[in-house]
């Protein structure tokens, strides 16, 4: 009979180890999703569009911020050749209200940081539905163009 209890203890130990390994893997998966901002369910967001004359420096997965808080991401950047505009598709967290008088601007994080879309949500108009378009936009400030205009372009000889 002693050999039988030895086998039972072995299985108990293997079961306990298996449970700890499983819990460890669950924790690693959870931290990967939380720290990596990975979203398996896009149902927690809704799509909007904004049309800009230039999207210089903006990338897919760039942040979308309202009042300095990240509320979404850039999901796609395409070109509307008929209207000479760049179309930026955004995913916004559900519960964040954006109105049809909202203003979307492309801004820079810090002096030389990444570009992001900043939205002034408005409030004087009606609520934008999923798939709605933000009509009032401001393209990014192009530092290189400003410097070259200042240094070379605006100096007029008399």
Secondary structure, 3 states (H helix, E strand, C coil): CHHHHHHHHHHHHHHHHHHHHHHHHHHHHHHHHHHHCCCCCHHHEEEEEEEECCCCCCCCCCEEEECCEEEEEEEEEEEECCCCEEEEEEEEECCCCCECCCEEEEEECCCCCCEEEEEECCCCCCECCCCEEECEEECCCCHHHHHHHHHHHCCCCC
